[in-house]
Amino acid sequence: MNHQNEALIKNIVGSIRKLNRAVYQDSARMSRSHGLTAAQSGVLRTIANYGAASSAELSRRLFVTPSNITGVIDRLEKKGLVKRIAKQGDRRISLITLTEEGAVLSRSLPDPIEKKLISGLSDLDTEQIQHLDSAVSKILSLMDLESASAGLIDPAQMDHYLNPFE
């Protein structure tokens, strides 16, 4: 490998680590300021934005496993932020909805780091967005993460994945 490629590769890997760190720090800030994990705030935001949802739908939207979303919902329910309601016509399915307290809290949550990214990307022209999309897809492919299911990580292991050297 030539020195120019080596330097560029190190820069790409370093940038990915910075991104991981920023996501971790955003999550830690949320936890400190609101007593919520990233997954918990994600559930509150998702329900606030899209309305009541099943746990399966929430797990798909938030890219977490169904068993993990159940624990997240259980903890939010204990905090009085969400409640389970039997789905009309199919009592086997519960819809997760916000309580009044959960709705108030969801409106007070700071914008997630993803919203900042979306805002910045929306300022780019179509060709730039297509180029970035292609580059990110290639990186995911090189890491064998091109499918959403390959990227599911147990939240209990998240610190290890985000900060492998700590």
Buried (B, 14 or more C-beta within 10 A) or exposed (E): EEEEEEEEEEEEEEEEBEEBEBBBEBBBEBBEEBEBBBBBBBBBBBBBEEEBBBBEBBBBBBEBBEEBBBBBBEBBBEBEBBBBEEEEEEEEBBBBBBBEEBBEBBEEBEEBBEEEEEEEEEEEEEEEEEEEEEEEEEBBEEEEEEEEEEEEBEBEEBEEEBEEEE
